[in-house]
């Protein structure tokens, strides 16, 4: 166990220490993401504390504040690493020498300037001429030299020049036959004004006077402009096709030098590495989870889906962040997901989740200005980048099966199923019910959905429990004294035999996990019933939950209260600003629901 150099504040969840009359403190969540052991946080805190000690000692020794020294040292390390790799790269690839030789000279000049600046007592912020010495975006270097070197690479990798249109390619393009001289006339007749008189006189049988000369000149200019315009349009068409196949200069060049440097073992700046930004992206969402802006399940989905994308980039050899903002890269990843859907490895719903998280990453990089702009192909609802997902009709459980499941369920599972039928609660709602929400005297639960508890328009609903539900609830609360009393779980209404909630999510090692006793018990019960009666379908707890909602919706008298019973936010203007439903209306709906589920209505009709 490492010795902690700082003191741990359990209440504030942070490390504290005094050093040379300065108070140092840092939160544990800012040091390590997903730390699970005390030793991990101690090591991270010690490392942070030593860096602060070095900074304070250096500042007090110099006697002058040097806030930008670390930036200068980082730039110097990047330049020195590049100066080692660039000559090797230029020697192995002669096509890059025309650009890399002047780049080496510029990097050496920047190295001298930074060393001179480090000798000064006060360091100014890094200016644009010294920042990002390996900035390879087209606007960051001399465009002529950059395009020239890129063009050489393009010529080596592809046959032919994708940025020029030859006469043969133009003639083989659809639409070129419209320039047939027999249709539009032979423009060679008007190549010069010297033979215009002869041509015009031979065709018309009259001499060419000044007025006719103007007309002939105008005809010649119009035909030349028409041909030039049509040829230009055809050239643009051919260029667009070739660029789509091979990529434009900027798309091909973006990140290529960074990629080559990385392949040769150079210390590429973190601002250019894709893995670095994916780590920052996950760190950003982990902070959102800590601040309770997203749930543990949502954070886990982001981690899992972005890891799938990261694995694909490693297989394809993509390491530069500049590459992922291009349409070519977006189309390649989408095609990869399409192949997985076609091979039935993943479902379209999951493919939509994977591509949605990928778009979140691109949007985040655009927000922090790593990417110049958000790709235009994603700014609109482009059907080329969408997976069709068929809407599935809700599957409900027949009432005779509902009654049979309730009869064979254990007391704890039966209570959970009754809460689902009585109040529309899911497993997460039941597991997160708190003691303050239940009033045993009146038999009511006043609850706001966990999913919308931060939404101001979401209603807080007061549910009247059925007698059988209240009886099982009171019995479960009385038996709770036999279970271990865990302090973090003291606020929850229902717990299992180990003292933990029936449903909860948590994050461990940067991954989210879930414990769901209710769904597990339900699956065991259904498997047990299917062994006795194979006609019972393999229904899930999620399908069982839809039973009461469908019953209320299919009853015309109570249909308008379905949204209130489900605790959905009001949709219409009247519901948001005018209507204030009385509690007795919901009580009447819940009482009718009880009679419908347990067959009391049918019994009354038979009498």
C-alpha positions in Angstrom: 0.0 0.0 0.0 1.6 3.3 -1.0 1.9 6.1 1.6 -0.4 9.0 1.0 1.3 12.4 0.8 -2.0 14.2 1.2 -4.9 14.0 3.6 -8.2 12.5 2.5 -11.4 14.5 3.1 -14.2 11.9 3.2 -17.0 14.5 3.3 -15.8 16.5 0.3 -14.3 13.5 -1.5 -11.0 15.3 -2.1 -7.4 15.3 -1.2 -5.9 18.2 0.8 -2.4 19.3 1.8 -0.4 22.4 2.8 3.0 23.0 1.1 5.1 26.1 1.7 2.2 28.1 2.9 0.0 27.1 0.0 -3.2 25.1 0.3 -3.4 22.3 -2.3 -6.6 20.4 -2.9 -8.0 18.2 -5.7 -11.0 16.0 -6.2 -10.6 12.3 -6.6 -12.9 12.3 -9.7 -10.5 14.8 -11.4 -7.5 12.5 -10.9 -8.6 9.0 -12.1 -11.6 7.9 -14.1 -13.2 4.7 -12.8 -10.8 4.2 -9.9 -12.1 1.3 -7.8 -9.3 0.9 -5.2 -7.9 3.2 -2.6 -4.3 2.5 -3.9 -5.2 3.8 -7.3 -6.4 7.2 -5.9 -3.4 7.4 -3.6 -0.9 6.9 -6.5 -2.7 9.5 -8.6 -2.9 12.0 -5.7 0.8 11.5 -4.9 1.8 12.1 -8.6 -0.3 15.3 -8.7 1.1 16.5 -5.4 4.7 16.0 -6.6 4.0 18.0 -9.7 2.6 20.8 -7.6 5.7 20.7 -5.4 8.0 21.1 -8.4 6.0 23.9 -9.7 6.0 25.8 -6.4 9.7 25.2 -5.8 10.6 26.4 -9.2 8.4 29.5 -8.9 9.8 30.5 -5.5 13.4 29.8 -6.6 13.1 32.0 -9.7 11.1 34.6 -7.8 9.0 35.3 -10.9 5.8 33.7 -12.0 6.3 31.6 -15.2 2.8 30.3 -16.0 3.6 29.2 -19.5 6.8 27.2 -18.9 5.1 23.8 -19.2 3.6 24.8 -22.6 7.0 25.8 -23.9 8.6 22.5 -22.6 5.8 20.5 -24.2 6.3 22.2 -27.6 10.1 21.7 -27.3 9.6 17.9 -26.7 7.4 17.7 -29.8 9.9 19.5 -32.0 12.8 17.4 -30.8 10.9 14.2 -31.5 9.9 15.4 -34.9 13.4 16.4 -35.8 14.5 12.8 -35.1 11.7 11.2 -37.3 11.5 13.6 -40.2 14.9 12.9 -41.7 14.3 9.1 -41.6 10.9 9.6 -43.2 12.3 11.8 -45.9 15.0 9.3 -46.7 12.5 6.4 -47.0 10.0 8.4 -49.1 11.7 10.7 -51.7 8.3 12.1 -52.6 8.1 13.9 -49.3 11.6 15.5 -49.5 10.4 18.6 -51.3 8.2 19.5 -48.3 10.0 17.9 -45.4 13.3 19.6 -45.9 11.9 23.1 -45.5 9.8 21.8 -42.6 12.9 20.6 -40.8 14.5 24.0 -41.2 11.5 25.7 -39.7 11.4 23.3 -36.8 15.0 24.0 -36.0 14.3 27.7 -36.1 11.4 27.2 -33.7 13.6 25.1 -31.4 16.1 28.0 -31.1 13.3 30.5 -30.4 11.8 28.4 -27.7 15.2 27.8 -26.0 15.8 31.6 -26.1 12.4 32.2 -24.5 13.0 29.6 -21.7 16.1 31.7 -20.6 13.8 34.7 -19.9 12.4 35.4 -16.4 8.8 35.9 -17.6 7.4 33.7 -20.3 4.6 35.1 -22.5 1.8 32.8 -23.9 2.8 30.8 -27.0 2.0 32.6 -30.2 0.7 31.0 -33.4 4.2 30.8 -34.9 5.4 28.5 -32.1 2.3 26.6 -31.3 1.6 23.2 -32.9 4.9 22.7 -34.8 3.4 19.7 -36.6 0.1 21.3 -37.7 -0.6 19.6 -41.0 -3.9 21.0 -41.9 -3.8 22.7 -45.3 -4.3 26.2 -43.9 -1.5 25.6 -41.4 1.4 25.3 -43.9 2.4 26.8 -47.2 -0.3 25.6 -49.5 1.9 25.3 -52.6 4.5 23.1 -51.0 1.9 21.1 -49.2 -0.1 20.4 -52.3 3.0 19.7 -54.3 4.1 17.0 -51.9 0.6 15.6 -51.6 0.2 15.5 -55.3 3.4 13.4 -55.6 2.0 11.0 -53.1 -1.3 10.8 -55.0 0.5 10.1 -58.2 2.4 7.3 -56.6 -0.6 5.7 -55.0 -3.1 6.1 -57.9 -2.8 5.5 -61.6 -3.4 8.8 -63.5 -4.1 12.2 -62.1 -7.5 12.5 -60.4 -7.5 16.3 -60.7 -7.1 16.7 -64.5 -9.4 15.6 -67.3 -7.9 14.2 -70.5 -9.6 14.5 -73.9 -10.1 10.8 -73.9 -12.0 10.8 -70.6 -14.0 13.8 -71.9 -15.0 12.0 -75.1 -16.0 8.9 -73.1 -18.3 10.9 -70.9 -22.1 10.7 -71.5 -23.2 13.9 -73.2 -20.1 14.6 -75.2 -21.9 13.7 -78.5 -23.9 16.9 -78.3 -20.8 18.7 -79.6 -21.0 17.0 -83.0 -20.0 19.6 -85.6 -22.8 18.4 -87.9 -25.3 19.5 -85.3 -23.8 22.7 -84.0 -21.7 23.7 -87.0 -18.0 23.5 -87.6 -16.5 26.2 -85.4 -13.2 26.0 -87.3 -14.9 28.2 -90.0 -14.7 31.1 -87.5 -11.2 30.5 -86.2 -10.0 33.8 -87.6 -11.7 36.9 -89.1 -9.5 36.6 -92.2 -11.4 33.6 -93.6 -14.8 34.8 -92.3 -15.4 36.7 -95.5 -14.6 33.7 -97.7 -16.7 31.3 -95.6 -19.7 33.7 -95.3 -19.6 34.5 -99.0 -19.4 30.9 -100.1 -22.4 29.9 -97.9 -24.6 32.9 -98.5 -23.4 33.9 -102.0 -23.0 37.5 -101.0 -20.0 39.6 -99.8 -19.4 40.3 -96.1 -20.1 43.9 -95.3 -19.5 45.6 -92.0 -23.0 44.8 -90.7 -22.8 41.2 -91.7 -19.3 41.0 -90.2 -20.6 42.0 -86.8 -23.3 39.4 -87.1 -20.8 36.7 -88.0 -18.5 37.7 -85.2 -21.4 37.5 -82.7 -22.3 34.1 -84.0 -18.7 32.9 -83.6 -18.5 34.2 -80.0 -21.8 32.7 -79.0 -20.8 29.3 -80.4 -17.4 29.4 -78.7 -19.0 30.4 -75.4 -21.6 27.7 -75.7 -19.0 25.1 -76.4 -16.7 26.3 -73.6 -19.5 26.3 -71.1 -20.7 22.8 -72.1 -17.1 21.5 -72.0 -16.6 23.1 -68.6 -19.8 21.5 -67.3 -18.6 18.1 -68.6 -15.2 18.6 -67.0 -16.8 19.4 -63.7 -18.9 16.2 -64.0 -15.8 14.1 -64.7 -13.9 15.7 -61.9 -16.7 15.2 -59.4 -16.8 11.5 -60.3 -13.0 11.1 -60.0 -12.8 13.0 -56.7 -15.6 10.9 -55.3 -13.6 7.8 -56.2 -10.2 8.9 -55.2 -10.8 11.8 -52.7 -9.8 15.5 -53.0 -6.3 16.8 -52.2 -7.4 18.2 -48.9 -9.3 15.0 -47.8 -6.3 12.8 -48.8 -3.7 15.2 -47.3 -5.5 15.8 -44.0 -3.6 14.0 -41.4 -1.3 12.1 -43.7 1.9 13.6 -42.3 0.7 12.9 -38.8 -0.1 9.4 -39.8 3.3 8.8 -41.3 5.1 10.3 -38.3 3.1 8.1 -36.0 4.0 5.0 -38.1 7.7 5.9 -37.8 7.5 6.2 -34.0 7.6 10.0 -33.7 6.0 11.7 -30.7 3.0 13.1 -32.4 1.3 15.8 -30.4 -1.7 14.7 -28.4 -3.9 17.2 -30.2 -3.5 15.1 -33.4 -4.1 11.6 -31.9 -7.5 10.1 -32.1 -7.1 7.9 -29.0 -6.3 11.0 -26.9 -9.5 12.7 -28.0 -11.6 9.6 -27.5 -10.2 9.4 -23.9 -11.2 13.1 -23.4 -14.6 12.3 -24.8 -15.2 9.5 -22.3 -13.8 11.7 -19.5 -16.3 14.4 -20.4 -19.3 12.0 -20.2 -17.9 10.4 -17.0 -18.0 13.9 -15.5 -21.6 14.3 -16.7 -22.4 11.0 -14.9 -20.8 12.2 -11.7 -22.9 15.4 -11.9 -26.0 13.2 -12.4 -26.7 14.6 -15.9 -26.8 11.1 -17.3 -27.4 7.7 -15.8 -24.9 5.0 -15.3 -26.7 3.0 -18.0 -26.4 5.8 -20.5 -22.7 6.3 -19.7 -22.2 2.6 -20.1 -23.8 2.6 -23.6 -21.6 5.5 -24.7 -18.5 3.6 -23.5 -19.4 0.4 -25.2 -20.4 1.9 -28.5 -17.4 4.2 -28.8 -15.1 1.3 -28.0 -16.5 -0.5 -31.0 -15.6 2.4 -33.2 -12.2 2.7 -31.6 -11.5 -1.0 -32.4 -12.5 -0.4 -36.0 -10.1 2.6 -36.3 -7.2 0.5 -35.0 -7.9 -2.3 -37.5 -8.0 0.2 -40.4 -4.9 2.0 -39.1 -6.6 5.4 -38.5 -4.8 7.3 -35.8 -5.2 11.0 -36.8 -8.1 13.0 -35.5 -8.2 15.1 -38.7 -9.3 12.2 -40.7 -12.6 11.5 -39.0 -14.3 14.7 -40.1 -14.3 13.8 -43.8 -17.3 12.4 -45.6 -15.1 9.5 -46.8 -14.4 8.4 -43.3 -18.0 8.7 -42.3 -19.2 6.7 -45.3 -16.5 4.0 -44.6 -17.7 3.5 -41.0 -21.4 3.5 -42.0 -20.6 0.9 -44.7 -18.9 -1.2 -42.0 -22.0 -1.1 -39.9 -24.1 -1.9 -42.9 -22.0 -5.0 -43.5 -22.6 -6.1 -40.0 -26.3 -5.7 -40.3 -26.4 -7.5 -43.7 -24.4 -10.4 -42.1 -26.9 -10.4 -39.2 -24.1 -9.9 -36.7 -25.9 -6.9 -35.2 -29.4 -5.5 -35.5 -30.4 -2.2 -37.1 -31.3 -0.8 -33.8 -27.8 -1.4 -32.4 -26.3 -0.1 -35.6 -28.2 3.2 -35.1 -26.8 3.4 -31.5 -23.3 2.8 -32.8 -23.5 5.5 -35.5 -25.3 7.8 -33.1 -22.5 7.7 -30.6 -20.0 8.3 -33.5 -21.9 11.4 -34.5 -21.8 12.5 -30.8 -18.0 12.2 -30.9 -17.8 14.3 -34.1 -20.2 16.9 -32.7 -18.1 17.1 -29.5 -14.9 17.6 -31.5 -16.6 20.3 -33.5 -17.7 22.0 -30.2 -14.2 22.1 -28.8 -12.9 23.3 -32.2 -10.7 20.3 -32.9 -12.6 19.9 -36.2 -13.0 23.0 -38.3 -16.7 22.5 -38.7 -19.4 19.8 -38.3 -19.6 17.7 -41.5 -22.3 18.9 -43.8 -23.4 15.4 -44.7 -24.5 15.1 -41.0 -26.1 18.5 -40.6 -29.4 17.3 -42.2 -31.4 14.1 -42.0 -29.5 12.3 -44.7 -31.2 9.0 -45.4 -27.9 7.7 -46.7 -26.7 7.5 -43.1 -29.7 6.0 -41.5 -30.8 2.5 -40.7 -34.4 1.6 -41.2 -36.0 0.3 -38.0 -39.4 -1.2 -38.2 -41.7 -0.1 -35.4 -42.8 -3.1 -33.4 -46.3 -3.5 -32.1 -46.5 -3.7 -28.3 -46.9 -7.3 -27.1 -49.2 -7.7 -24.0 -49.8 -10.7 -21.8 -53.3 -12.2 -21.7 -55.1 -11.7 -18.3 -55.4 -15.5 -17.7 -51.6 -15.8 -17.9 -51.2 -12.7 -15.6 -53.3 -14.3 -12.9 -51.4 -17.6 -13.2 -48.1 -15.8 -12.9 -49.2 -13.9 -9.8 -50.4 -17.2 -8.2 -47.1 -19.0 -8.7 -44.8 -16.0 -7.8 -42.9 -15.7 -4.6 -44.1 -13.0 -2.1 -41.3 -10.6 -3.1 -41.8 -11.1 -6.8 -45.6 -10.9 -6.5 -45.2 -7.5 -4.7 -43.1 -6.2 -7.6 -45.5 -7.5 -10.2 -48.4 -5.9 -8.4 -46.6 -2.6 -8.2 -46.1 -2.9 -12.0 -49.8 -3.6 -12.6 -51.0 -1.1 -10.0 -48.7 1.8 -10.7 -47.0 1.0 -14.0 -43.5 0.8 -12.3 -40.6 -0.9 -14.1 -37.8 -2.7 -12.3 -35.8 0.5 -12.0 -38.7 2.4 -10.5 -39.4 -0.3 -7.9 -35.7 -0.6 -7.0 -35.3 3.2 -6.6 -38.5 3.7 -4.5 -37.7 5.6 -1.3 -39.2 5.4 2.1 -40.4 9.0 2.0 -42.5 8.2 -1.1 -44.7 5.6 0.7 -47.4 6.5 3.2 -48.5 3.4 5.1 -51.4 5.1 6.8 -53.2 6.0 3.5 -51.7 3.3 1.4 -50.4 5.7 -1.3 -47.1 6.1 -3.2 -46.3 9.6 -4.3 -43.7 9.2 -7.0 -42.0 11.0 -9.9 -40.4 8.8 -12.6 -36.7 8.4 -12.3 -36.2 9.0 -16.0 -37.9 12.4 -15.8 -37.2 13.5 -12.2 -35.1 16.4 -13.5 -37.7 17.5 -16.0 -39.8 20.5 -14.7 -43.0 19.5 -16.7 -43.0 15.8 -15.6 -45.8 15.2 -13.1 -45.5 13.8 -9.6 -48.3 11.2 -9.3 -50.0 9.9 -6.2 -51.0 6.2 -6.7 -53.6 4.5 -4.5 -52.4 0.9 -3.8 -54.7 -2.0 -4.0 -55.4 -3.8 -0.7 -53.4 -6.9 -1.8 -50.5 -4.6 -2.9 -50.5 -2.7 0.4 -50.6 -5.9 2.5 -47.5 -7.3 0.7 -45.8 -3.9 1.0 -46.3 -3.7 4.7 -45.1 -7.3 5.1 -41.9 -6.6 3.1 -41.2 -3.5 5.2 -41.7 -5.5 8.5 -39.3 -8.2 7.3 -36.6 -5.7 6.4 -35.3 -5.7 10.0 -34.0 -9.2 9.4 -31.7 -8.1 6.5 -28.3 -6.4 6.9 -28.6 -2.7 7.5 -26.4 -1.0 4.8 -26.1 2.8 5.3 -26.1 3.7 1.6 -29.4 1.7 1.1 -31.2 3.1 4.2 -33.4 5.4 2.1 -34.7 2.7 -0.3 -38.1 1.2 0.4 -37.4 -2.3 -0.8 -34.2 -4.3 -0.5 -33.1 -7.9 -1.0 -31.9 -10.3 1.6 -28.3 -8.9 1.4 -29.6 -5.4 2.2 -29.0 -4.0 -1.3 -31.7 -2.5 -3.6 -33.6 -4.8 -5.9 -32.3 -2.8 -8.9 -29.3 -0.5 -9.1 -26.7 0.6 -11.6 -23.0 1.4 -10.9 -19.8 2.3 -12.7 -16.7 0.3 -12.1 -13.4 0.6 -14.0 -15.0 3.0 -16.4 -17.7 0.5 -17.3 -21.3 0.5 -16.1 -23.0 -2.6 -14.6 -26.5 -3.3 -13.5 -28.0 -5.6 -10.8 -31.7 -6.5 -11.5 -33.2 -9.0 -9.0 -36.7 -8.4 -10.3 -36.1 -9.4 -13.9 -34.0 -12.4 -12.9 -36.7 -13.7 -10.6 -39.3 -13.2 -13.4 -37.2 -15.1 -15.9 -36.8 -18.0 -13.5 -40.6 -18.1 -12.8 -41.4 -18.1 -16.6 -38.9 -20.9 -17.2 -40.5 -22.9 -14.4 -44.0 -22.4 -15.7 -42.9 -23.3 -19.3 -41.6 -26.7 -18.1 -45.1 -27.5 -16.8 -47.1 -25.8 -19.6 -45.1 -25.3 -22.9 -48.0 -23.2 -24.3 -47.0 -20.3 -22.0 -44.8 -18.0 -24.2 -41.4 -16.8 -23.2 -42.5 -13.4 -22.1 -40.2 -10.8 -20.6 -40.8 -8.5 -17.6 -40.8 -5.6 -20.1 -43.8 -7.1 -21.9 -45.5 -7.8 -18.6 -45.3 -4.2 -17.7 -47.4 -3.1 -20.8 -50.5 -5.0 -19.6 -52.1 -2.3 -17.5 -51.2 0.5 -19.9 -52.9 -1.3 -22.7 -56.0 -2.1 -20.6 -56.4 1.6 -19.7 -55.9 2.7 -23.3 -58.4 0.3 -24.7 -61.1 1.4 -22.3 -62.8 4.6 -23.8 -63.8 5.9 -20.4 -60.3 6.0 -18.9 -58.2 6.4 -22.1 -57.5 10.1 -21.4 -55.9 9.2 -18.0 -53.4 6.8 -19.5 -50.7 9.4 -19.8 -51.2 10.6 -16.2 -51.1 7.0 -14.9 -47.8 6.5 -16.8 -46.5 9.8 -15.4 -45.8 11.1 -18.8 -45.2 14.8 -19.3 -48.2 16.7 -20.7 -48.2 17.1 -24.5 -51.1 19.5 -25.4 -51.3 23.2 -24.5 -54.5 22.5 -22.4 -52.7 19.8 -20.3 -49.7 22.0 -19.8 -51.4 25.2 -18.8 -55.1 24.6 -18.1 -56.1 21.1 -17.0 -55.4 20.1 -13.4 -56.7 16.5 -13.0 -58.3 15.6 -9.7 -56.8 12.7 -7.7 -60.1 10.9 -7.5 -60.1 10.4 -11.3 -56.9 8.4 -11.1 -58.2 6.5 -8.0 -61.2 5.5 -10.0 -59.0 4.4 -12.9 -56.8 2.3 -10.6 -59.9 0.6 -9.0 -61.3 -0.3 -12.4 -57.9 -1.7 -13.4 -57.9 -4.0 -10.3 -61.3 -5.4 -11.1 -60.4 -5.9 -14.8 -57.2 -7.7 -14.0 -58.6 -10.0 -11.3 -61.8 -10.8 -13.3 -64.2 -9.1 -10.9 -66.1 -7.4 -13.8 -66.7 -10.7 -15.5 -67.9 -12.2 -12.2 -70.5 -9.4 -11.7 -71.7 -9.9 -15.3 -72.2 -13.6 -14.7 -74.4 -12.9 -11.7 
